[in-house]
């Protein structure tokens, strides 16, 4: 069995969730993300299940965006029993369900004043990271989110992430994004704050093609350059999740649904004026170093 990537998706169904045997490091973790955005940028959200088996903890996250408003909840619970699907939580603060169904993945969650109910369907084969125990996959989501008692339709691109291994959020920061442009092109990339010791990874997915690795990534404050295309971000709404390590260290994860302006750069370095627009999500993890102002 190949543990480095998820299996190819079965016809008409969701790629199965593959659980991995935990390592010996207490910060060995395994997680699954699903995010989604309406194609017009009016609504979106994301959910995550994250396990730390040797710590005996599980994180459930569910957040929604409507216009410039974003809300949701991050729930931490004891990890007891099996880790197999479906993934469920029935807490007064967060009701949560992720399971395969309806030709894709069913995502439902709700809390104080917010909710979501969608089907997430894959649109491309999973992409396995060459230098890490992780896979990413482009998809499409259909359903609705709710905020303040009102429901808002969602139909648009989404991204799925499955990651496993030592996951020390409090040691290394990163920049991540996954976007879809109006012509159907998809980009995904992760850039680690490792002073060049860990190369970036990700893919370019042209319409009708398979994911192709990116070979050049550079991150700016509100932009990312990948394979000669500059993605400029204009955030619609964001949430910041504070993560506390067992030893007390703190990291802040900022996730934003964002509009994207993509400009192609020719080999000479001057922009050729080819501009496309799109929608997606980006995130920035920032460990809070000792002495840094919170």
C-alpha positions, 0 to 999 in steps of 0.5 A: 500500500502506498502511504505517500498519497491517497488512492486514485478516486473511484468512479463517481465517489470520493477518494477514500480517507487513508489513515496512517500509523502514528510515528513515535514523536508526540507531535505526530499528527494527521489532518484533513482540510476541506475549503470552498468558495462561491465562484463570485466570492459572496460566501465560503468556508472551511472545515478541518479534522486534526488528530494528535494520537500520542497526545490523545487530542483531536481538533475540529474546526468549522468556519464560514464567510459571508461577505466581509463577515467570518465566524466559526469555532475551533473545538479541541476534544479527547481522541478516544475510540477509533479514528475512522470515518465518519468524523463527528462532534456533538458538542454544545459549541459545535456540531460537526460531520464529515463523511463520504456520500452523494458522489463526494464528501458531505460536510455539515457543521453548525454552532452559535449563529453559523452553519454549513451543509455542502457536498465537496466533489473532486475534480482532479487526481490527488497530488502527492507532495514530493518532499513531504507526507501530504497530498492536495486535491482540487475540487468543487463544492455545492451547498449553502452556508448560514450566518445570523439565521440566513442561508447563502448558496455556495457553488464554486472551487474548493481544495482538499488537504490530507497531511500526516507526520510530525506537525510542530505548528510552533516551530516553523511558519508557512504561507499556503494558498489554493486558488482557481482562476476564471479560465479554470486554471488551478494553483496550489503551493506551500512555502515554508519559513525555513531559510531555503532549507526546505524547497516549496511544493505545490502544483499548477493544474491547467484545464483538462490536464493533470497536476504539474509540480511548480518549480519556483515559488516566492512569497510576498505579504499579499502575493505569491509568484509561482512558475512565472505567474504572480498571484496578487491577493485581496482578502474578502474575510479572514479568521485567526485561530490561536494554537497552544502547544502542550509546552505552552508555545503559541502560534497564530494561523490566519486563514482568508478567503481571497480574491486573486489577480493573476499576472503572467510574467514573460521570461524577460521579467516584464509583465506582458499584461495578461491578467486573469482573476479568480477566487480561493483561500490562503493561510499564514502560520506565524509561531509567536517567538519568545519576546515577540509582541502578541 
